[in-house]
Amino acid sequence: MPASIWKDYFVSLGSVEEADYTIETGGTDIFSGHAVRRPDESTLRVRINDICADYLSHAVPSLNLLARKDGTAVTFQVRSGGVLVDTVQFVADWSHDYAHTSQAALAAPVNGRLSAAQAFIASVLSGAAQTVIVNFKNGTSQSVSVSAASSAEAQVISVPLGVFSNLASVTFNGVTYPVVPACARYALAYVNAFGGWDTLLMEGSTSQSDDYDRHTMEQEYDNGSRETRGTVEYANEVTRRWTLRTGWLTDAQAARMHHLLGSTTVMLYDISVPALIPVIVTDTTCEYKTYRGSGARMVQYTVSVQLAQDITRR
């Protein structure tokens, strides 16, 4: 069974005072160390989470009908004295959620709503070919096959929905996602706390702005001429920001907003291009809003993001 990377995982090296050990993945040693048994314990144990965590990663999804190998799940082997003592598959689950007992369940969408013009994006703890069911408004369905990602322990798949007409919903891995008209320009694609990719369609109003950090220097000039310049602006550093708003959310949906607001891997999905743009969420608080706590009104969130790339004008 996969292990969550946040939960302490100890490997026993036997009833010995001290031992050398190595950790490997994919046939390559990534760590070698020496451990000494604690005096209050009968078995020498080592905790390997921090070492293995650096080898978990997330591939950027495609927006075409494609599967990409994802590093959200990686298997590690621990050897001591040349003998294999343990094998563990870690999943990049940073949820600290004791109730989340199925580490293979990587989906945690806020409301699951999809634009008819976007690509459906999801993660799966498997390298095999996947089947996505698209459901039409007339009650019929169609199976869409996504080829396997080569030698993957996990993969992120995508199915562009714009090639279909009159879609009602999409079903994958037992979860059904409603499809809505292609009105919203933006969605946010992000890695949730369980280690899987989700998207949240931003159905409220949106805005974009640029902040400028201007760099200037002074120079001598002849003020007898109107065109001469005493202050020279030699560079502008641009910080591009977007303010996005969700649609109305239920209490249960709002309780899942932490998966987005706390994510360290977020892409602004400009559905109109289409393109995935790397951003960081600049909000520093996730309020767990409720209908009652909002004055008997439906809940909505404003999410602020910043481009995760440098822009300079000279």
Phi, psi and omega in degrees: 000136179299154179245138176287134184292337182284337186268127184309129179235119182252138176250130179273128177259007176106177181273067182233161180287318181205161182197151168272150177209159178229155173239133180226157173213138181061028179081007181241131176290130178248350181199142170224137184207176179233131183238148178238136183291140174293143183295339181265009181237151180267346182236141176279119181235147175231141177265127189246003185304311186296326179290315184285334184301326182292348183256007172265141185207176181225125176281147175285129181296154169277161173254008175256177177287093190201153170244137176240139177298131182241146181263022180288344176227128181218139179263137181236146175244139178244127179237146175223125184062029180080359183256133176290120182251340179195150172227132181218140172257117177266143172246141182286057177266108180250027188286334188053036183251106181292338180281345180274092188263348180252093183294345178282346179274099187263350183270138174208055184297146179295303176230352175076000184289137182237141171284143178295347182258355184267177171264138172284129184235133179203156178252152179214141181272067182192154175256005184278163174300145184240153178241125176249133180259123173258129185250131184260160183294339179276005176095354179270166181223160178221136177270132178244122181266133176248121184299155182290145170279134187299129174045046183258140169275335176213156179211155173248127184249158176216143177226113178291128184269345183294346180278353180253157177241149175058044178284141176255322183193171175232137179239130178210131179052039176082001179250133179253131183247118178291142178255130182243162180304151186280074180255317183287138178278325189243149164226165171248125174258133188206157174270119182283178185293342179272353177100009181245157178280135171227166172232149173232116178288126182267096191266356175269190181289151181227156176212158181229144178212159175240130171261141182245129169254101189271134178248122183230163172215156180262147176219158177290146179205162180262107183283006173286347179245132182296332188275348184286153188240131176263332177247124181252125175265109188259348177197146170237126172264125187254129172250112183266132184229153173230141171247120187237149180232138178285172166281188178286137185238147171283172178300318182294321178291318178298328180293345178261003181295337179297335178298324177275307188294335179262004185285144175262357179229100185228139176235133171280119182264103175274099187293333184289339186280303351272156180199151172253122186246124182291129179222166169240145176279126183263353175294138184253001182222141170245106177275131179274087187282151176225161178301314181292317181291343178261023178074040180059040176235151176299152186269140173220147179242144169256127182242126179255129180230157182230138179302131182266039178219156179273136173235124179230134173246133179235000000 
